[in-house]
Structures are given as structure tokens and as C-alpha cells.
Amino acid sequence: MPKIEIADGRATELPEGEPIGSVLLPEAIAARVDGELVDLSFVPTTDGKAEPVLPDDADGLHVLRHSAAHVMAQAVCDLWPGTRYAIGPPIDDGFYYDLELPGQISETDLPKIEDRMREIVAADQPFVREELPRDEALERFADQPYKREIIESLEEGEVPAGETVTVYRNDGWADLCLGPHVPSTGRLGGAFKLMKLAGAYWRGDEARPMLTRIYGTAWATQDELDDYLHRLEEAEKRDHRRLGRELDLFSSPDELGPGLWVWHPKGGTFRKQLEDYVRALHIERGYDLVVTPHIARSVLWETSGHLEKYADNMYPPMQTDTGDYYAKPMNCPFHVLVYKSQTRSYRDLPMRLSELGTVYRHERMGTLHGLLRIRGGTMDDAHIICTPEQLVDEILRVFAFTQEIHTTFGFTDPVVELSTLPGDSIVTPEMAERATGALRTALERSGLDYSVAEGEGSFYGPKVDFHFRDAIGRLWQLTTVQCDFGLPERFEMEFVGEDNRRHRPVMIHRAILGTLERFSAVLIEHYGGAFPLWLSPEQVRLVPVADRHVEHARELASLLRALGLRPEVDESGETVGKKVRAAQLAKAPYVLVIGDKEIESGELTVRDREGVETKGVPFDDFAAALVDEAASKRLTQSRFGG
């Protein structure tokens, strides 16, 4: 009998043929056996370690959502016979399934699908795992072309002819799936909801059929589902595309093409504050500013490896009488050329080159999403060229710089991930080992907790990503730090060492904000459009009560402007109430109502974003407080009158 060590310290002997679920907590919906996620019906044949997977664990939610996707596809097939089903994976916060339906459906049909899902859940149908020979699996899915294509496309080395593929069935309905699933449909409970419909090309290929994608979400409890739906409502209010339009920050006219944006005057003011802050801080931290072109000849991208490894994300070449030119997808090769413009000594290193450089990436249409996924964006890019001995210390400096910058915006407690080199790269195994080792050493010396994502690095080096949570708990990947031995080798970069011999430097690629466009979108949603004073395009709205008060409001605005603040005077003919409401909708941090009383007393009534009014504030005190608030980049508003 296999001896099983349970995660809580117990050990038990499992009778031959007995499933692992028989010795685990009754709340478990799956198990991990020797680190592998398995069904509760899994029968161990050797000694090992097992731990229960509970519904509210990360693994448990994965299993729960995967099972919910299966049940959703089953429900659709019941309601629309002849449906052809493709794939249905779990995703962050939910799941989806891509289907080809025999007729049109709309979001008004989602409640009907949900009702059928609940009937399947109430029936508590067992999930039965089967391992079928490839030929038998093809026969099982004879009327499902997408499943057949998946089976046929499995690599020979993965599932040789005659060997098995995994199928899960319940109540006669079957799906091609690796699993695991919950033991039976009843274990899904009722904490799920279908969210929306979308279109999705089969395998992401615009030349393949357009399928209907149904999105849903599933949670361990109803309370967790309710919390999630509340977060979604809050996220909708904070959507940067809506707020960008309402606050008149930016737009993406059809004439530009998808994924390209223009910034309006208010957006330009906001963006200038961001750019000025980033540039000034980089100069303070020992970076040198550079400027590079938007295009370059093909030879540059051949040398860098971009045409070999990244061409799918690059725009087609522009053919000229001096050869093909490409819009740049990255800034790094240009910074290499700056370094190579003259002979460098070890005394010149580390060299830290910084640029707000615009890059162009031909992202797929289906992936574009406001400013979060774009085709043209400005990266806060920097490349640090150093000796191998300086490498870890320079990485640590970047880690500290990252946290300093993000703390300014209210982002703390990063979730850090080390991504190792993918299989298809431009570096040697020895280079990959050195680069990964340097990043790992820096992480360990920094004291930061981190996880490892195997094979998720870039084609020229492993990387460390910093993720931060916004005001409603969503996690955003913001900073990337990459270690690169490959480009210095490909470009034959050198420095003269203390021994008067030539040596190869190392490059650190780092973008702390990412693109300014994407970071701006994150900030808009994080703040809900109510920016801290230093970032606000309009910092003070002056509201004259009547036409006779306009001139005094203009004079006060002029005084504020002379102090470096950004005031606006509402000279419209609307009532005071409507003007104050307009200021609130514009997310103006402060509103000053100017009438006879304020002119006579020389004192102000100050209204902040929370609607708190403070009367009798001397103008000089108000102005000084705002200058201090903006200069300190505080996240909280000033208070007046104690």
C-alpha cells in the first residue's frame, strides 16, 4: 500500500486502488501529489506527499473556474444543439469559452445559459476522467472540428500515435482537457456569473473563423463573488477611456488608426508633469539624457536580433533608396550606438543612458485596449552599461529607484517576479546563467520576496518585473528590469579595463513606468481621475458669483499663476451651483467661490474635492499651502483653519 504523507503532518497508508481524495479534507476539490495538481479521483501507486486544494486557494480557484468553463460549454451545447466548442481556459478572476454556434446569441441570452448551468450543478454530475488513444479521441470528437484540430496538432513527441489524450465527461457530454476538475458539478456551488460576449478568432489568427467568446467568473463563496462584482462596478467608474473623454485628456480619432492616441491640452499638461518629474529624478540619480530617432535601417535590427525574434511585432519596412527602414519597437540598439560612438574606459562605467523614447509595436487588433495596449507609446527607457563586477550593485540601485518613484504615486508593497530566459533567445546558456544569477543575487540582497516564472523573460535576457496594486486591489505590472549579456556581444561593445585590455560590458534594460501612455491609464484608474495636486491639469477653479466678480477672480488667478499654479476662471453664464458642479465633474482639487463678501474681506471660502468648505481663509495662506502641496507631491489635500 502506498504511504502518503499529508500536508498537516499526518501519514497514512492508502489501500491499493483507493483515490487520494479519501484521505484528504472533505472541503478539498482537488489535490497536489508530489507537487502535481490532480483530481481527487487520482490513485497513487507509489509513496508520496499530498496536500488538499481548497476552493479559495489560488489552485482551487483555478480548478473551480476551469470546471465552470466546462459546465458553461455543456450548457450552451444543451441549449443550442450543433454548437462546436473550441477552448475554455481559466483566466484571472474568471474563465471563458470560445464557441461556434449554429445561430446568433446576445448578452440577453446569458441568464438563460446561467439557468442551465445551475441545473447541471444541481444535478451533481460526476466528472469522469478518461485517457483515450489518439485515434479513439478523434472518433469521440468526430463532430467537433476544433477539438479534432487540437488532437491532430499535438506534437508527435508529446502524444505519439497510439498513446492517450485526456478527456473529461459528465452526463454524456465530453471535453478534451488535461484537468483537473472538481469531483462533480455540485461542488461548483452557485457563486458564478456570466459576464459578457466577445468575438475571438480561432487561435488568434484573423484568417481563421471568428468564434463567440463567453466570459464568466466563479468564486468559492457568494460573498467573494459579490465583492468581485462591486470591484467591477468601481473599475467601470474608473475606466481611463471614459474618464479621458470626460476630462478631455486624450482621444484616438479614426483617422490615426487603431492603437494611436493624441493628447489634448489638459492631457498634455498632465503628461508634462509626469515627464518633468521623471527627467529631473533621473538626472539627480546620475543618468544622462539622450534622444534617438524613430526609425533606423534594417542592419541595426538584424544585428540586435529584433528582425529574427521580434519581427511579428514590428511594422513592415519602409523601402528607400538607401535600404529598408523600420519604425523602432525598442530603444536599446540606439543606446548601444551612443555608447559605441567613442572608445570607453572602465572609468566611464557605469554609463546610465535615459530617454523618453517613442516606440512602435504592431500589436494585434484584438489585443488593443485604450492606453493600456497601444501601437505607439513613449517609454521611460534607460540602459545601464557597466562592468560585470558592477552589475549586481547597479541592479540594486534600479530596485531602490523603482520603489522610490512608485511610492510617490501611492504604489507600495510590490509583488516581484523573476522571469528566466525563454527557450528561443539570442544568448548562450552561459550568458543566461550569469544574467539570471545576477538578478537572483540582487533580489536576495534586496530582501524582496519574489516568485519565479520559468521561460517568461525576453529574447535577450531574463528579467525582474514589479507589480503593484491600485486603489481597488488590481495588480498591474509596471516596472521591468532586464539583464543582458547578448546585445553587448552582438554589437561588439567594449571598454578598456584597468589592465589596458579590452573587455565586454553588460547591459541592464529598465523601464520603471513602462510607456507613459499605459502608466497614465493606470494612474487615471488608480485615482479615479482625481489626481494629486501636482499632476492635476487644473488645480484651482475660481467661480465668480456674477459678472462684476469676474475681474477680481482673474486677478486672483493671475497671482496663483505667478506662483506656478494652474488656475482656471469659470466665466460662463451658469448659476453658481452649476459652476461648482462642473468643477466637481472636472475633478478640480479646489474651488473658490468669489462674491461680494470675498472681495470685501479679502478672505476665501475654499471647497476641496471631498466637498469640505472652509471659510475665512486668507489668500496668501491658501496660495502658500497649495505651493507646498504641489512641491511635496503629497497624495492628500491641504487643510485650512485647523
C-alpha positions as CSV (number, residue, x, y, z in Angstrom):
1,M,0.0,0.0,0.0
2,P,1.4,3.5,-0.9
3,K,2.4,5.5,2.1
4,I,1.0,9.1,1.8
5,E,2.4,12.0,3.9
6,I,-0.4,14.6,4.3
7,A,0.5,18.3,4.4
8,D,-0.7,18.7,8.0
9,G,2.0,16.2,9.1
10,R,-0.2,13.1,9.2
11,A,0.9,9.9,7.4
12,T,-1.3,7.2,6.2
13,E,-1.2,4.0,4.2
14,L,-3.6,4.1,1.2
15,P,-5.2,0.8,0.2
16,E,-4.5,-0.3,-3.3
17,G,-6.8,1.4,-5.8
18,E,-8.0,3.9,-3.3
19,P,-8.2,7.6,-4.6
20,I,-6.2,10.3,-2.9
21,G,-9.4,12.2,-2.0
22,S,-10.3,9.6,0.5
23,V,-7.6,10.7,2.9
24,L,-8.0,14.5,2.4
25,L,-10.2,17.1,4.0
26,P,-13.8,16.9,2.8
27,E,-13.7,20.5,1.7
28,A,-11.0,19.7,-0.8
29,I,-11.9,20.0,-4.5
30,A,-8.5,18.7,-5.9
31,A,-5.1,17.7,-4.6
32,R,-1.4,18.2,-5.1
33,V,0.5,15.0,-5.1
34,D,4.3,15.4,-5.1
35,G,3.7,19.0,-6.3
36,E,1.4,18.0,-9.2
37,L,-2.2,19.2,-9.4
38,V,-4.5,16.2,-9.7
39,D,-8.2,15.2,-9.4
40,L,-9.4,13.8,-6.1
41,S,-10.0,10.5,-8.0
42,F,-6.3,10.2,-8.7
43,V,-5.0,6.8,-7.4
44,P,-1.3,6.9,-6.2
45,T,0.8,3.8,-6.9
46,T,3.9,4.9,-5.0
47,D,4.7,6.6,-1.7
48,G,4.4,10.4,-1.8
49,K,3.3,13.7,-0.3
50,A,-0.2,15.1,-0.7
51,E,-2.0,18.3,0.2
52,P,-5.6,19.3,-0.2
53,V,-6.6,22.0,-2.7
54,L,-9.4,24.1,-1.2
55,P,-11.9,26.2,-3.2
56,D,-10.4,29.5,-2.0
57,D,-6.8,28.6,-2.7
58,A,-5.2,30.0,-5.9
59,D,-5.1,26.4,-7.2
60,G,-8.6,25.8,-6.0
61,L,-9.9,28.9,-7.9
62,H,-8.1,27.7,-11.0
63,V,-9.8,24.3,-10.8
64,L,-13.2,25.8,-9.9
65,R,-13.0,28.2,-12.9
66,H,-11.8,25.5,-15.3
67,S,-14.7,23.3,-14.2
68,A,-17.2,26.2,-14.6
69,A,-15.9,26.8,-18.2
70,H,-16.6,23.1,-18.9
71,V,-20.2,23.4,-17.4
72,M,-20.8,26.6,-19.4
73,A,-19.9,24.9,-22.7
74,Q,-22.1,21.9,-21.7
75,A,-25.0,24.3,-21.1
76,V,-24.6,26.1,-24.4
77,C,-24.4,22.8,-26.3
78,D,-27.6,21.7,-24.5
79,L,-29.4,24.9,-25.4
80,W,-28.0,25.2,-29.0
81,P,-27.5,21.7,-30.4
82,G,-24.9,21.7,-33.1
83,T,-22.6,24.0,-31.3
84,R,-18.9,23.5,-32.0
85,Y,-16.7,24.2,-29.0
86,A,-13.0,25.2,-29.1
87,I,-11.2,26.1,-25.9
88,G,-12.2,27.2,-22.4
89,P,-9.4,28.1,-20.0
90,P,-9.5,29.7,-16.6
91,I,-8.1,33.2,-16.6
92,D,-7.5,35.9,-13.9
93,D,-10.8,36.3,-12.0
94,G,-12.8,34.0,-14.2
95,F,-12.9,31.9,-17.3
96,Y,-14.1,31.9,-20.9
97,Y,-15.1,29.5,-23.7
98,D,-14.8,30.0,-27.4
99,L,-17.7,28.5,-29.4
100,E,-19.1,28.4,-32.9
101,L,-22.9,28.5,-32.5
102,P,-25.5,27.5,-35.1
103,G,-27.2,30.8,-34.7
104,Q,-26.8,34.3,-33.2
105,I,-26.8,34.9,-29.5
106,S,-26.6,38.1,-27.5
107,E,-25.9,39.1,-23.9
108,T,-29.7,38.8,-23.2
109,D,-29.1,35.0,-23.6
110,L,-26.6,34.9,-20.7
111,P,-29.2,34.5,-18.0
112,K,-30.7,31.5,-19.9
113,I,-27.2,29.9,-20.1
114,E,-26.7,30.6,-16.4
115,D,-30.0,28.9,-15.5
116,R,-29.0,25.8,-17.5
117,M,-25.6,25.8,-15.7
118,R,-27.4,25.9,-12.3
119,E,-29.5,22.9,-13.4
120,I,-26.3,21.0,-14.3
121,V,-24.8,22.0,-10.9
122,A,-27.9,20.9,-9.0
123,A,-27.8,17.5,-10.8
124,D,-24.3,17.0,-9.2
125,Q,-23.0,15.2,-12.2
126,P,-19.6,13.4,-11.6
127,F,-16.6,14.5,-13.7
128,V,-15.1,11.3,-15.1
129,R,-11.6,11.4,-16.4
130,E,-10.7,9.1,-19.3
131,E,-7.4,8.5,-21.2
132,L,-8.2,7.6,-24.8
133,P,-5.9,6.6,-27.6
134,R,-5.4,9.4,-30.1
135,D,-7.5,7.6,-32.8
136,E,-10.3,6.9,-30.4
137,A,-10.3,10.6,-29.2
138,L,-10.6,11.7,-32.8
139,E,-13.6,9.4,-33.2
140,R,-15.1,10.7,-30.0
141,F,-14.9,14.2,-31.3
142,A,-15.9,13.4,-34.9
143,D,-18.4,16.3,-35.0
144,Q,-16.1,18.8,-33.2
145,P,-13.6,20.1,-35.7
146,Y,-11.8,22.4,-33.3
147,K,-11.2,19.5,-30.8
148,R,-10.0,17.3,-33.7
149,E,-7.6,20.0,-34.8
150,I,-6.1,20.3,-31.3
151,I,-5.7,16.5,-31.2
152,E,-4.1,16.4,-34.7
153,S,-1.8,19.3,-33.9
154,L,-0.3,17.6,-30.8
155,E,3.4,17.1,-31.4
156,E,4.5,13.6,-32.1
157,G,6.9,13.7,-29.2
158,E,4.1,14.8,-26.8
159,V,1.4,12.3,-27.7
160,P,2.7,9.7,-30.1
161,A,0.2,7.9,-32.3
162,G,-1.5,5.2,-30.4
163,E,-0.9,6.8,-27.0
164,T,-3.5,8.6,-25.0
165,V,-5.1,12.0,-24.7
166,T,-7.2,13.1,-21.7
167,V,-11.0,13.6,-21.9
168,Y,-13.4,14.6,-19.1
169,R,-17.1,13.7,-19.4
170,N,-20.2,14.2,-17.3
171,D,-23.7,13.1,-18.1
172,G,-22.6,12.1,-21.7
173,W,-21.0,15.4,-22.5
174,A,-17.3,15.3,-23.1
175,D,-14.4,17.7,-23.4
176,L,-10.8,17.4,-24.4
177,C,-9.0,18.6,-21.3
178,L,-5.9,18.0,-19.1
179,G,-7.8,18.8,-15.9
180,P,-8.1,18.6,-13.1
181,H,-11.7,19.3,-12.3
182,V,-13.9,19.4,-9.2
183,P,-15.2,15.9,-8.4
184,S,-18.7,16.7,-9.5
185,T,-20.7,19.6,-10.8
186,G,-22.3,20.2,-7.5
187,R,-19.0,21.2,-6.0
188,L,-19.1,24.4,-8.1
189,G,-21.8,25.8,-5.8
190,G,-23.7,28.9,-7.0
191,A,-21.0,31.6,-6.9
192,F,-20.6,32.1,-10.6
193,K,-21.9,34.6,-13.2
194,L,-21.6,35.0,-16.9
195,M,-20.3,38.5,-17.7
196,K,-20.2,39.3,-21.4
197,L,-19.8,38.2,-25.0
198,A,-16.9,39.0,-27.4
199,G,-15.6,37.9,-30.7
200,A,-12.3,35.9,-30.9
201,Y,-10.5,34.5,-33.9
202,W,-9.7,30.8,-33.7
203,R,-6.1,30.6,-32.4
204,G,-5.8,34.3,-32.6
205,D,-5.5,34.2,-36.4
206,E,-7.5,36.8,-38.4
207,A,-7.6,34.3,-41.3
208,R,-9.4,31.7,-39.2
209,P,-13.1,31.6,-38.2
210,M,-14.5,34.2,-35.8
211,L,-15.9,32.5,-32.7
212,T,-18.2,33.7,-29.9
213,R,-16.3,34.0,-26.6
214,I,-18.4,33.9,-23.5
215,Y,-16.8,35.3,-20.4
216,G,-17.7,34.3,-16.8
217,T,-16.4,34.5,-13.3
218,A,-16.5,31.9,-10.5
219,W,-15.6,32.2,-6.8
220,A,-15.5,30.0,-3.7
221,T,-18.3,31.9,-2.0
222,Q,-21.2,34.2,-2.8
223,D,-19.5,37.0,-0.7
224,E,-16.4,36.7,-2.8
225,L,-18.5,36.9,-6.0
226,D,-20.3,40.0,-4.6
227,D,-17.0,41.7,-3.7
228,Y,-15.7,41.0,-7.2
229,L,-18.8,42.4,-8.9
230,H,-18.5,45.5,-6.7
231,R,-14.9,45.9,-7.8
232,L,-16.0,45.6,-11.4
233,E,-18.6,48.4,-10.8
234,E,-15.8,50.6,-9.3
235,A,-13.5,49.7,-12.2
236,E,-16.1,50.8,-14.7
237,K,-16.4,54.1,-13.0
238,R,-12.6,54.5,-13.1
239,D,-12.2,53.3,-16.7
240,H,-9.5,55.5,-18.2
241,R,-11.2,55.6,-21.6
242,R,-14.3,57.1,-20.2
243,L,-12.5,59.5,-17.8
244,G,-10.1,60.5,-20.5
245,R,-13.1,61.6,-22.6
246,E,-14.9,63.3,-19.7
247,L,-11.8,65.1,-18.5
248,D,-10.8,66.0,-22.1
249,L,-7.3,64.4,-21.8
250,F,-6.9,62.4,-25.0
251,S,-8.6,60.7,-27.9
252,S,-8.0,58.2,-30.6
253,P,-9.6,59.5,-33.8
254,D,-10.3,57.0,-36.6
255,E,-8.0,59.0,-38.9
256,L,-5.0,58.0,-36.8
257,G,-5.6,54.2,-36.9
258,P,-6.1,51.8,-34.1
259,G,-3.8,51.9,-31.0
260,L,-2.6,55.5,-31.7
261,W,-3.6,58.4,-29.5
262,V,-3.4,62.2,-29.4
263,W,-3.2,64.2,-26.1
264,H,-5.4,67.3,-25.7
265,P,-4.2,70.4,-23.8
266,K,-5.3,69.2,-20.4
267,G,-3.8,65.8,-21.1
268,G,-0.6,67.4,-22.3
269,T,-0.4,69.4,-19.1
270,F,-0.8,66.2,-17.0
271,R,1.7,64.4,-19.1
272,K,4.3,67.2,-18.9
273,Q,4.2,67.0,-15.1
274,L,4.9,63.3,-15.4
275,E,7.7,63.8,-17.9
276,D,9.3,66.6,-15.9
277,Y,9.3,64.6,-12.7
278,V,10.8,61.5,-14.4
279,R,13.5,63.5,-16.2
280,A,14.6,65.6,-13.2
281,L,14.7,62.5,-11.0
282,H,16.9,60.6,-13.4
283,I,19.3,63.5,-13.7
284,E,19.5,63.6,-9.9
285,R,20.3,59.8,-9.8
286,G,23.2,60.0,-12.2
287,Y,21.5,59.3,-15.6
288,D,22.4,61.1,-18.8
289,L,19.6,62.1,-21.2
290,V,19.8,61.1,-24.8
291,V,17.5,61.5,-27.8
292,T,17.3,59.0,-30.7
293,P,15.4,58.7,-34.0
294,H,12.1,56.9,-34.6
295,I,13.4,54.8,-37.5
296,A,16.6,53.0,-38.4
297,R,18.0,50.9,-41.2
298,S,17.4,47.2,-41.3
299,V,21.0,46.4,-40.5
300,L,20.5,47.7,-36.9
301,W,17.6,45.4,-36.3
302,E,19.4,42.5,-37.9
303,T,22.4,42.9,-35.6
304,S,20.2,43.4,-32.5
305,G,18.2,40.2,-33.3
306,H,14.9,42.0,-33.5
307,L,14.2,41.0,-37.1
308,E,14.9,37.4,-36.2
309,K,13.0,37.2,-32.9
310,Y,10.6,40.2,-32.8
311,A,9.5,40.8,-36.4
312,D,5.9,39.9,-35.8
313,N,5.6,42.9,-33.5
314,M,7.3,45.3,-35.9
315,Y,5.8,47.4,-38.6
316,P,6.7,46.5,-42.2
317,P,9.8,48.1,-43.7
318,M,9.8,51.5,-45.4
319,Q,11.7,51.0,-48.7
320,T,14.0,53.8,-49.7
321,D,17.0,54.3,-52.0
322,T,19.3,53.6,-49.0
323,G,17.7,50.4,-48.0
324,D,14.8,49.3,-45.8
325,Y,14.0,51.3,-42.7
326,Y,11.9,50.1,-39.7
327,A,10.0,52.1,-37.0
328,K,11.7,51.2,-33.8
329,P,10.0,48.8,-31.4
330,M,12.6,49.3,-28.8
331,N,15.2,52.0,-27.9
332,C,18.1,49.7,-26.8
333,P,20.0,49.4,-30.1
334,F,20.1,53.2,-30.3
335,H,21.6,53.5,-26.9
336,V,24.2,50.9,-27.9
337,L,25.2,53.2,-30.7
338,V,25.6,56.1,-28.3
339,Y,27.9,54.0,-26.2
340,K,29.9,52.9,-29.3
341,S,30.3,56.5,-30.6
342,Q,33.7,56.6,-28.9
343,T,36.2,54.4,-27.1
344,R,35.1,53.8,-23.5
345,S,37.3,53.2,-20.4
346,Y,36.4,51.4,-17.2
347,R,36.4,54.9,-15.7
348,D,33.4,55.8,-17.8
349,L,31.3,53.0,-16.3
350,P,28.7,52.6,-15.2
351,M,27.1,54.7,-18.0
352,R,23.4,55.3,-17.4
353,L,21.5,56.5,-20.5
354,S,17.9,57.6,-20.2
355,E,15.3,58.6,-22.8
356,L,11.6,59.2,-23.1
357,G,11.7,57.4,-26.4
358,T,8.6,56.6,-28.5
359,V,8.4,53.1,-29.8
360,Y,6.0,51.5,-32.3
361,R,4.8,47.9,-32.0
362,H,2.3,46.3,-34.3
363,E,0.1,44.7,-31.7
364,R,-2.8,42.6,-32.9
365,M,-6.1,44.4,-33.2
366,G,-7.8,42.1,-30.7
367,T,-5.3,43.0,-28.0
368,L,-5.6,46.8,-28.2
369,H,-7.2,48.3,-25.2
370,G,-7.3,52.1,-24.7
371,L,-4.0,53.4,-23.5
372,L,-3.2,50.1,-21.8
373,R,-2.3,48.3,-25.0
374,I,-1.2,50.6,-27.8
375,R,0.8,50.6,-31.0
376,G,2.7,53.8,-30.4
377,G,3.9,54.8,-27.0
378,T,6.7,56.7,-25.2
379,M,8.8,54.5,-22.9
380,D,10.7,55.8,-19.9
381,D,13.6,53.8,-21.1
382,A,17.1,53.6,-19.7
383,H,20.1,51.4,-20.3
384,I,22.9,51.0,-17.8
385,I,26.2,49.8,-19.3
386,C,28.6,48.5,-16.7
387,T,31.3,46.1,-15.9
388,P,30.3,42.6,-14.7
389,E,31.6,43.5,-11.3
390,Q,29.3,46.5,-11.1
391,L,26.2,44.5,-12.3
392,V,24.6,43.5,-9.0
393,D,25.0,46.9,-7.4
394,E,23.5,48.6,-10.4
395,I,20.5,46.3,-10.4
396,L,20.0,47.0,-6.7
397,R,20.1,50.8,-7.4
398,V,17.3,50.2,-10.0
399,F,15.3,48.3,-7.5
400,A,15.5,51.1,-5.0
401,F,14.8,53.7,-7.7
402,T,11.7,51.8,-8.7
403,Q,10.3,51.8,-5.2
404,E,11.1,55.5,-4.7
405,I,9.3,56.5,-7.9
406,H,6.2,54.3,-7.3
407,T,5.8,55.4,-3.7
408,T,5.3,58.9,-5.0
409,F,2.1,57.7,-6.7
410,G,0.9,55.7,-3.8
411,F,2.1,52.3,-5.0
412,T,3.8,50.3,-2.3
413,D,4.4,46.6,-1.4
414,P,5.4,45.3,-4.8
415,V,4.8,41.8,-6.0
416,V,8.0,40.8,-7.6
417,E,8.6,38.1,-10.2
418,L,11.9,36.8,-11.7
419,S,11.4,35.5,-15.3
420,T,14.0,33.2,-16.7
421,L,15.1,33.1,-20.3
422,P,12.7,31.6,-22.9
423,G,13.9,28.7,-25.0
424,D,14.1,30.9,-28.1
425,S,16.7,33.6,-27.4
426,I,19.8,35.2,-28.7
427,V,22.0,34.4,-25.8
428,T,24.1,31.4,-24.9
429,P,23.3,29.1,-21.9
430,E,26.3,30.5,-20.1
431,M,25.1,34.1,-20.6
432,A,21.7,33.2,-19.4
433,E,23.1,31.6,-16.3
434,R,25.2,34.6,-15.5
435,A,22.3,37.1,-16.1
436,T,19.8,35.1,-14.1
437,G,22.3,34.6,-11.3
438,A,22.9,38.4,-11.1
439,L,19.2,39.2,-10.9
440,R,18.7,36.4,-8.3
441,T,21.6,37.7,-6.2
442,A,20.3,41.2,-6.3
443,L,16.8,40.1,-5.3
444,E,18.2,38.1,-2.4
445,R,20.4,41.0,-1.3
446,S,17.4,43.4,-1.6
447,G,15.3,41.4,0.8
448,L,12.3,41.5,-1.6
449,D,10.1,38.4,-1.7
450,Y,9.8,37.1,-5.2
451,S,8.4,34.2,-7.3
452,V,9.9,32.6,-10.4
453,A,8.3,32.4,-13.8
454,E,10.1,29.9,-15.9
455,G,10.8,30.9,-19.5
456,E,8.9,34.3,-19.4
457,G,12.0,36.5,-19.9
458,S,12.7,38.5,-23.1
459,F,14.6,37.1,-26.1
460,Y,17.8,38.8,-25.0
461,G,17.7,38.2,-21.3
462,P,16.0,37.2,-18.0
463,K,14.1,39.9,-16.2
464,V,12.5,41.1,-12.9
465,D,9.0,42.5,-13.0
466,F,7.5,44.7,-10.3
467,H,3.7,44.5,-9.9
468,F,1.7,47.0,-7.8
469,R,-1.9,47.1,-6.6
470,D,-4.1,50.0,-7.3
471,A,-6.7,51.6,-5.1
472,I,-9.3,48.9,-5.8
473,G,-6.8,46.0,-5.4
474,R,-6.0,45.2,-9.1
475,L,-2.4,44.1,-9.8
476,W,-0.5,46.0,-12.5
477,Q,2.9,45.1,-14.0
478,L,4.7,48.4,-14.1
479,T,8.5,48.0,-13.9
480,T,10.7,45.7,-15.8
481,V,14.5,45.2,-15.2
482,Q,16.3,43.0,-17.7
483,C,19.9,41.8,-17.6
484,D,21.6,41.4,-21.0
485,F,24.9,39.8,-22.0
486,G,23.6,39.2,-25.6
487,L,23.5,42.7,-27.2
488,P,27.0,43.7,-25.9
489,E,28.2,40.6,-27.7
490,R,26.3,41.1,-30.9
491,F,27.3,44.7,-31.2
492,E,30.9,44.0,-30.0
493,M,30.7,46.6,-27.3
494,E,33.9,47.1,-25.4
495,F,35.7,49.1,-22.7
496,V,39.3,49.4,-21.9
497,G,40.0,48.0,-18.5
498,E,42.4,48.9,-15.8
499,D,44.7,46.3,-17.3
500,N,44.7,48.3,-20.5
501,R,43.0,45.4,-22.3
502,R,39.6,45.3,-24.0
503,H,36.6,43.8,-22.1
504,R,32.9,43.2,-22.7
505,P,30.4,45.3,-20.7
506,V,26.9,44.2,-19.5
507,M,23.7,46.0,-20.2
508,I,20.7,46.5,-17.9
509,H,17.5,47.4,-19.7
510,R,14.9,49.0,-17.4
511,A,11.6,50.9,-17.7
512,I,10.2,52.0,-14.4
513,L,6.9,53.4,-15.6
514,G,6.7,51.4,-18.8
515,T,5.1,53.5,-21.5
516,L,3.8,56.9,-20.3
517,E,0.5,56.1,-22.0
518,R,0.0,52.9,-20.2
519,F,1.2,54.3,-16.9
520,S,-1.1,57.3,-17.3
521,A,-4.1,54.9,-17.8
522,V,-3.1,53.1,-14.6
523,L,-2.9,56.4,-12.7
524,I,-6.2,57.6,-14.1
525,E,-7.9,54.4,-12.9
526,H,-5.9,54.4,-9.6
527,Y,-7.0,57.9,-8.7
528,G,-10.4,57.7,-10.5
529,G,-9.4,60.8,-12.4
530,A,-8.9,62.8,-9.2
531,F,-5.2,63.4,-9.5
532,P,-3.0,64.7,-6.7
533,L,-2.5,68.4,-6.9
534,W,0.9,68.3,-8.6
535,L,-0.4,66.2,-11.5
536,S,-3.8,67.9,-11.9
537,P,-4.1,69.8,-15.2
538,E,-6.4,72.3,-13.4
539,Q,-5.5,72.9,-9.8
540,V,-8.0,75.6,-8.8
541,R,-11.3,76.5,-10.2
542,L,-12.4,80.1,-9.5
543,V,-16.2,80.6,-9.6
544,P,-17.4,84.3,-9.9
545,V,-20.9,84.7,-8.5
546,A,-21.8,87.4,-11.0
547,D,-20.2,89.2,-13.9
548,R,-19.0,92.0,-11.6
549,H,-16.8,89.5,-9.8
550,V,-15.1,88.1,-12.9
551,E,-12.3,90.7,-12.9
552,H,-11.4,90.0,-9.3
553,A,-11.3,86.3,-10.0
554,R,-9.0,86.9,-12.9
555,E,-6.6,88.9,-10.7
556,L,-6.5,86.1,-8.1
557,A,-5.9,83.6,-10.9
558,S,-3.0,85.7,-12.2
559,L,-1.4,85.8,-8.7
560,L,-1.8,82.0,-8.4
561,R,-0.3,81.5,-11.9
562,A,2.7,83.6,-11.0
563,L,3.4,81.1,-8.2
564,G,3.5,78.3,-10.6
565,L,0.0,77.0,-10.0
566,R,-2.7,76.2,-12.6
567,P,-5.9,78.1,-12.0
568,E,-9.0,78.5,-14.3
569,V,-11.8,81.0,-14.1
570,D,-15.3,79.9,-14.9
571,E,-16.7,82.9,-16.9
572,S,-19.7,81.0,-18.1
573,G,-23.2,82.5,-17.6
574,E,-24.3,79.5,-15.5
575,T,-25.5,79.7,-11.9
576,V,-23.1,79.3,-9.1
577,G,-24.5,75.9,-8.3
578,K,-23.9,74.6,-11.8
579,K,-20.4,76.1,-11.9
580,V,-19.5,74.3,-8.7
581,R,-21.0,71.1,-10.1
582,A,-19.0,71.5,-13.3
583,A,-15.8,71.9,-11.2
584,Q,-16.6,68.7,-9.3
585,L,-17.1,66.8,-12.6
586,A,-13.8,68.2,-13.8
587,K,-12.1,66.8,-10.7
588,A,-10.7,70.2,-9.8
589,P,-8.9,69.8,-6.5
590,Y,-10.0,73.2,-5.1
591,V,-12.9,75.5,-5.9
592,L,-13.1,79.2,-4.8
593,V,-16.4,81.0,-5.0
594,I,-15.8,84.7,-5.5
595,G,-18.5,87.1,-4.5
596,D,-19.0,90.5,-2.7
597,K,-18.1,89.0,0.7
598,E,-14.8,87.6,-0.5
599,I,-13.9,90.8,-2.3
600,E,-14.7,93.0,0.7
601,S,-13.0,90.7,3.3
602,G,-10.0,89.6,1.2
603,E,-10.6,86.1,2.5
604,L,-11.7,83.0,0.7
605,T,-14.2,80.2,1.0
606,V,-12.3,77.1,-0.1
607,R,-14.0,73.9,-1.2
608,D,-12.0,70.7,-1.6
609,R,-12.7,67.6,-3.6
610,E,-14.5,65.9,-0.7
611,G,-16.9,68.9,-0.5
612,V,-15.4,70.2,2.7
613,E,-15.8,74.0,2.8
614,T,-13.5,76.3,4.9
615,K,-14.5,79.9,5.2
616,G,-12.3,82.9,6.0
617,V,-9.0,81.6,4.5
618,P,-6.5,84.4,3.7
619,F,-5.4,84.3,0.1
620,D,-1.7,84.2,1.0
621,D,-2.3,81.2,3.3
622,F,-4.3,79.4,0.6
623,A,-1.7,80.0,-2.1
624,A,1.3,79.0,0.2
625,A,-0.5,75.8,1.2
626,L,-1.1,74.8,-2.5
627,V,2.5,75.7,-3.5
628,D,3.8,73.4,-0.7
629,E,1.3,70.6,-1.5
630,A,2.3,70.6,-5.2
631,A,6.1,70.8,-4.5
632,S,5.9,68.0,-2.0
633,K,3.8,65.8,-4.3
634,R,1.6,64.9,-1.4
635,L,-1.3,62.5,-2.1
636,T,-3.6,64.2,0.4
637,Q,-5.2,67.6,0.2
638,S,-4.3,70.6,2.3
639,R,-6.5,71.5,5.3
640,F,-7.3,75.1,6.3
641,G,-8.4,76.7,9.5
642,G,-7.1,73.9,11.8
